[in-house]
Amino acid sequence: MALILEDSQEVTKKSIQIPKNAKEIFKAMAQVYEPYLDTVEGGKILKSYSKDKTYNKKGTGNEKVNGKKDAPSSVGVDVAKMRLSRQNKFAPNTIQYQLYGGELANNILRKGIETARTTQTVDKVKPPKPTSAADIKPTKPEVKTIDTPNGQISYKVNEGADNSRPVFFDYLEDYDVWYVLDEFIGRTTETQNWSPLIKPNMYQKALQEFTKYGFLKDFPKDIVYKWMGIIMKNAAILQANTELAGHTTFFPIDDVTDWMENSLGLEDIDVDNDYNISYTDKNGKKETVNVYDYLDNIGFYDWLLMPDGSSAWSDFGLEPLFNIFQEYNSELPAEDVLVLVNRCLDIAHMRGDLSSIFIEGGRQTLSRISEEITKQTNKTVILREEQIIRLKNSFNHYGI
């Protein structure tokens, strides 16, 4: 399909503009695929592309809809990367591919991302996830960033090959803002669910074996890799929580309003530059409220808790976690991964017990395990010379 996409090249600091003529096509596509919009993967994406958005003040559009400025639709650069990754899992002739916006959306987002790469920006980036963790291989890196409460941190990634992605990006895509909001709607517990967590007795056994022999002799090594997966998953959730709590430089307003419309059934959603939201509820009543107050009123922030009862967002814990994740790859021996796990569990933040979202019992458990390990290491243990060298090198490498 031939379509002029010049205005899709307009990339703001955090978003890609959707051309007005493209929106009309998306509306037509939404009518064709209407039976699948609420039941098939990608349906909510096509609904998002086809809906009109207006702003009550400081709008950027020139035309007016019902007396309000028509705001151009946009997609965050990080969201665009995620959508492309998911869309490309399907063949172009499938319903799912078309519900993600078909070839039209694919071209718009791809060209917008290419333009964003040449734009000076410090946006958070979620590249497409690798086909599998085992496929990750070293390549010449480019530097991308993730938004944290204390600014941005850099990841070395190669934009030209999916298999060069840091494994953590896989978790950032799967456990994003939409995941957290949907988990809240479908909640079965009074507070956020962080399970599964690392089992303390298994963690202690691994440490005891490692300190005794300098390597994991009998302990199942696959469990150590699963521990890193637990930590990365919950760190990704913590990142999404922190964005939704307003503790990063970018609030995901488009994700929140899309969720309000698609998951809560609210209509006629308008947003101003101060994040005040006007909407029509299921009873046809018009409401206006600030987005933070809205989330607070429905109990979202009361639900957003760590197992220790503290608020589940972090101002100081995310950056050191992300830095450790950069050191991980699937080819690391289990002993090196165990050291990384240990370093992650050691990270603290001022808001509460950060380790409680990774291991059962949190800091109290880690203190008990540390005491037990200390007692063990005071005993006489005979190690071969090569075991001592390996153990020493492992600790020296990771600054322990």
C-alpha positions in Angstrom: 0.0 0.0 0.0 1.4 3.4 -1.0 1.2 6.0 1.6 3.1 9.2 2.3 4.8 8.9 5.7 6.8 12.1 5.9 5.3 13.2 9.2 6.1 9.8 10.7 9.7 10.9 10.7 8.9 13.4 13.4 10.4 11.9 16.5 10.1 13.7 19.7 12.3 13.0 22.7 10.0 10.1 23.7 7.6 9.4 20.9 7.0 8.7 17.2 4.1 10.6 15.6 1.5 8.6 13.7 0.4 10.3 10.4 -3.1 11.5 10.2 -3.8 9.7 6.9 -2.5 6.5 8.5 -5.0 6.9 11.4 -7.9 6.8 8.9 -6.6 3.6 7.5 -6.3 2.1 11.0 -9.9 3.1 11.7 -11.0 1.2 8.6 -8.9 -1.8 9.7 -10.4 -1.7 13.1 -13.9 -2.0 11.6 -12.8 -5.0 9.5 -11.3 -6.8 12.4 -13.8 -5.6 15.0 -14.7 -9.1 16.2 -11.1 -9.8 17.1 -10.2 -6.5 18.9 -10.9 -7.7 22.4 -10.0 -11.4 22.0 -6.9 -11.8 19.9 -3.4 -10.6 20.6 -2.7 -7.2 19.0 -6.4 -6.1 19.1 -5.8 -3.4 21.8 -2.9 -2.1 19.7 -5.1 -1.5 16.6 -7.7 0.1 18.8 -5.1 2.4 20.1 -3.9 3.4 16.6 -7.5 4.1 15.5 -8.8 6.1 18.3 -8.8 10.0 18.4 -7.0 11.7 21.2 -7.7 15.3 22.2 -6.1 17.7 24.7 -7.9 20.2 26.8 -5.1 22.8 26.6 -1.8 23.4 25.0 -2.7 21.0 22.2 -0.2 20.6 19.4 -2.7 20.1 16.6 -4.4 22.7 14.4 -7.8 21.1 13.9 -10.5 20.9 16.5 -12.7 18.0 17.4 -15.9 18.9 19.4 -14.3 22.3 20.2 -11.0 20.8 21.4 -7.6 20.6 19.7 -7.0 17.4 17.9 -3.8 16.0 19.3 -1.6 13.9 17.0 -1.3 10.2 18.0 2.1 9.1 19.1 3.9 5.9 20.2 6.9 5.9 22.6 10.1 4.8 21.0 10.5 2.1 23.6 6.9 0.9 23.1 7.5 0.9 19.3 10.4 -1.4 19.7 8.4 -3.8 21.8 5.4 -3.7 19.4 7.6 -4.4 16.4 9.2 -7.4 18.2 5.9 -8.9 19.0 4.4 -8.2 15.6 7.3 -9.8 13.8 6.6 -13.1 15.6 3.6 -13.5 13.3 3.5 -14.0 9.5 2.1 -11.0 7.5 -1.0 -13.0 6.4 -2.1 -13.7 10.0 -4.8 -11.9 12.0 -2.4 -11.1 14.8 0.0 -9.3 12.4 -2.8 -7.2 11.0 -4.1 -6.4 14.5 -0.7 -5.0 15.3 -1.4 -2.5 12.5 -0.2 -4.6 9.5 2.6 -3.5 7.2 1.5 0.1 7.6 2.3 0.3 11.3 5.4 -1.8 10.8 6.8 0.7 8.4 5.9 3.7 10.5 7.4 2.4 13.6 10.5 1.0 11.9 11.2 4.3 10.1 10.5 6.3 13.3 12.9 4.2 15.3 15.6 4.6 12.6 15.1 8.4 12.9 15.3 8.2 16.7 18.7 6.6 16.5 20.1 9.7 14.9 18.3 12.0 17.4 20.2 13.2 20.5 18.1 11.7 23.3 18.3 9.9 26.7 15.1 7.9 26.4 14.6 4.6 28.0 15.0 1.9 25.3 13.4 -1.6 25.1 15.0 -3.3 22.1 13.4 -6.5 20.6 14.1 -9.5 22.8 16.5 -12.2 21.6 15.2 -15.4 20.1 16.7 -17.2 23.1 19.2 -16.4 25.9 21.6 -19.0 24.5 21.8 -17.1 21.2 23.4 -14.0 22.7 26.8 -13.4 21.2 29.3 -10.6 21.6 29.1 -8.0 18.8 30.3 -4.4 18.3 28.1 -2.5 20.6 26.1 0.7 20.4 25.2 2.6 23.6 21.5 2.9 24.6 20.0 4.1 27.8 17.3 3.2 30.4 15.5 5.9 32.4 16.0 5.6 36.2 15.1 7.9 39.1 18.7 9.2 39.2 19.0 9.7 35.4 19.9 7.3 32.6 22.3 4.4 32.6 23.9 3.0 29.5 23.6 -0.4 28.0 25.9 -1.6 25.2 23.6 -3.2 22.6 23.8 -3.7 18.8 20.7 -2.3 17.1 21.4 -4.4 14.0 21.0 -7.9 15.4 18.4 -9.2 17.8 20.7 -11.8 19.2 23.0 -9.2 20.7 20.4 -7.9 23.2 21.2 -8.0 26.9 19.0 -10.7 28.5 17.4 -8.1 30.8 15.6 -6.4 27.9 13.6 -9.6 27.4 12.2 -9.1 30.9 11.6 -5.3 30.4 9.4 -6.1 27.5 7.4 -8.9 29.2 7.0 -7.3 32.6 6.2 -3.7 31.6 3.7 -1.0 32.7 0.8 -2.9 30.9 1.7 -6.1 32.8 1.7 -4.3 36.2 -1.6 -2.6 35.5 -3.3 -5.8 34.2 -2.0 -7.7 37.3 -3.6 -5.0 39.4 -7.0 -5.5 37.7 -6.8 -9.3 38.0 -5.3 -9.2 41.5 -6.0 -12.1 43.9 -3.9 -10.7 46.8 -4.1 -7.5 48.8 -0.6 -6.5 47.7 1.5 -7.1 44.6 2.5 -10.6 43.9 6.3 -11.2 43.6 6.4 -15.0 43.5 8.3 -17.1 42.8 11.1 -16.0 45.1 14.5 -17.7 45.7 14.2 -20.5 48.3 16.6 -19.6 51.3 17.6 -23.2 52.0 18.6 -23.8 48.4 20.5 -20.6 48.2 22.3 -21.4 51.4 23.3 -24.9 50.1 24.7 -23.4 46.9 26.8 -20.9 48.9 28.0 -23.5 51.3 29.1 -25.8 48.4 30.7 -22.9 46.5 32.7 -21.7 49.6 33.8 -25.2 50.4 34.9 -26.4 47.0 35.4 -23.2 45.0 32.8 -24.5 42.5 29.3 -26.1 42.5 30.0 -29.8 42.9 26.6 -31.4 43.4 24.2 -28.5 43.4 21.9 -28.3 40.3 23.4 -25.5 38.2 20.2 -24.8 36.3 18.7 -23.5 39.5 21.3 -20.7 39.7 20.3 -19.4 36.3 16.6 -19.5 37.3 17.5 -17.3 40.3 19.0 -14.7 38.0 15.7 -14.9 36.0 13.7 -14.3 39.2 15.8 -11.2 40.0 15.6 -9.8 36.5 11.8 -10.4 36.3 11.2 -8.6 39.6 13.6 -5.8 38.8 11.7 -5.2 35.5 8.4 -5.1 37.5 10.1 -2.7 39.9 11.1 -0.5 37.0 7.5 -0.4 35.7 6.3 0.4 39.3 8.8 3.2 39.6 7.6 4.8 36.3 3.9 4.5 37.4 4.7 6.0 40.8 6.2 9.1 39.0 9.7 8.5 40.3 11.4 8.6 36.9 11.8 11.5 34.4 9.1 10.0 32.1 5.6 9.1 33.2 4.0 6.5 30.8 0.8 8.5 30.3 -0.1 6.9 26.9 0.1 3.4 28.4 -2.0 4.4 31.3 -4.7 6.0 29.2 -4.7 3.1 26.7 -5.2 0.8 29.7 -8.0 2.9 31.1 -9.8 2.6 27.8 -9.1 -1.0 26.8 -9.1 -2.7 30.2 -11.4 -0.4 32.3 -13.9 0.5 29.5 -13.6 4.2 30.0 -14.4 6.4 27.0 -13.7 9.9 25.6 -10.3 10.1 27.4 -8.6 13.5 27.2 -5.3 14.5 28.8 -3.7 17.9 29.4 -0.1 18.6 29.9 -0.4 18.4 33.7 -1.7 14.8 33.4 -5.2 15.7 34.3 -7.5 13.2 32.7 -11.1 13.7 31.6 -13.1 10.6 30.8 -16.6 9.2 30.6 -17.2 6.2 32.9 -19.4 3.1 32.2 -22.4 4.9 33.5 -22.0 7.8 31.1 -20.8 10.2 33.8 -18.0 12.7 32.8 -15.1 12.9 35.3 -11.9 14.9 35.5 -9.0 13.9 37.8 -5.2 13.9 37.9 -3.7 10.6 36.8 -1.9 10.1 40.1 -5.1 10.8 42.1 -7.0 8.4 39.8 -4.5 5.5 40.4 -4.5 6.3 44.2 -8.3 6.4 44.3 -8.7 2.9 42.8 -6.2 1.6 45.3 -3.3 1.0 43.0 -0.6 2.6 45.2 -1.9 0.7 48.3 -1.5 -2.5 46.3 2.0 -1.6 45.1 3.9 -3.0 48.1 7.0 -5.2 48.6 6.7 -8.4 50.7 8.2 -6.4 53.7 5.3 -3.9 53.4 7.3 -1.0 52.0 6.4 0.9 48.8 7.3 -1.1 45.7 9.3 1.5 43.8 12.9 2.5 44.1 14.9 5.6 43.8 18.3 4.1 44.4 18.2 0.4 43.8 17.5 0.1 40.1 20.7 1.5 38.7 23.1 -0.8 40.6 20.9 -3.8 39.6 20.9 -2.8 35.9 24.7 -2.4 36.1 25.1 -6.0 37.4 22.7 -7.3 34.7 25.1 -6.0 32.0 27.7 -8.4 33.2 25.4 -11.4 32.7 25.2 -13.6 29.7 24.0 -17.2 29.3 27.4 -18.6 28.7 28.7 -17.6 32.1 29.4 -20.6 34.3 27.0 -21.2 37.2 29.6 -20.2 39.7 30.0 -16.7 38.2 26.2 -16.3 38.0 25.9 -17.2 41.7 28.3 -14.4 42.5 26.1 -12.0 40.4 23.0 -13.2 42.3 24.8 -12.6 45.6 25.7 -9.1 44.6 22.1 -8.4 43.5 20.8 -9.6 46.9 23.3 -7.3 48.6 21.9 -4.1 47.1 19.9 -1.9 49.4 17.7 1.1 48.9 16.4 3.6 51.4 12.7 2.8 51.0 12.6 -0.7 52.5 14.0 -4.2 52.1 14.8 -4.5 48.4 16.0 -8.1 48.8 12.5 -9.1 49.9 11.3 -9.1 46.2 14.1 -11.6 45.3 14.4 -14.1 48.2 11.9 -15.3 50.8 12.5 -13.5 54.1 14.6 -10.8 52.5 17.3 -9.2 54.6 16.6 -11.2 57.7 17.1 -14.4 55.7 20.3 -13.2 54.2 21.7 -12.3 57.6 21.0 -15.7 58.9 22.6 -17.4 55.9 25.6 -15.1 56.3 26.1 -16.2 59.9 25.8 -19.9 58.9 28.4 -19.5 56.1 30.7 -17.6 58.5 30.6 -20.5 60.9 31.3 -23.0 58.1 34.3 -21.0 56.7 35.9 -21.0 60.2 36.2 -24.7 60.0 39.3 -26.3 58.5 38.7 -27.0 54.8 41.3 -28.6 52.5 41.2 -27.1 49.0 43.3 -28.0 46.0 45.5 -25.2 44.7 43.5 -24.7 41.5 40.3 -24.4 43.5 41.8 -21.7 45.7 43.0 -19.8 42.6 39.5 -20.0 41.0 37.7 -18.9 44.1 40.1 -16.0 44.6 39.8 -14.9 41.0 36.0 -15.0 41.1 35.8 -12.7 44.2 38.5 -10.4 42.9 36.8 -10.0 39.5 33.5 -8.9 41.1 35.1 -6.8 43.8 34.1 -9.0 46.7 
